[in-house]
Amino acid sequence: MSDEYLLVDLQKQSDDEIEQKQHLGMMEYMLKHIKARDILNLWQSLLEKFESSIEVDKKNGFIYIKWLLWYSDAKVSEDKQVELAKIIAKHLNKADQEGLMRTIADKYIDEGNCPRHADWEARG
């Protein structure tokens, strides 16, 4: 048995190469661009580039989108959290919005940063 690991330098890969990986590419794209100043724009770009992968992620319980939310959370200020929820909601159907937005809201409630319920209802 070998304890060797393959190290991938995402900075050397083009976004087109990452997009070819479809579902896995969502995570790689976020990892590559996480230092971007405008995380909301990064999310918008990610959701547009990987639109076809959202359905795959849905079948897996939105595992990547939830993980990416947790991963990028520290870069999203409290006053931008509702805006991020709106960006994500634009790329989901109504039923999926409710479940995923509930997950986001639960996270903010746990942290004591929950926007008013009316703000979440106005996201649509």
Buried (B, 14 or more C-beta within 10 A) or exposed (E): EEEEEEEEEBEEBEBEEBBEBEBEBBBBBBBBBBEBEEBBEBBBBBBEBBEEBBEBBBEEEBEBBBBBBEBBBEBBEEEBBBBBBBBBBEBBEEEBBEEBBEBBBEBBEEEEEBBEEEBBEEBE
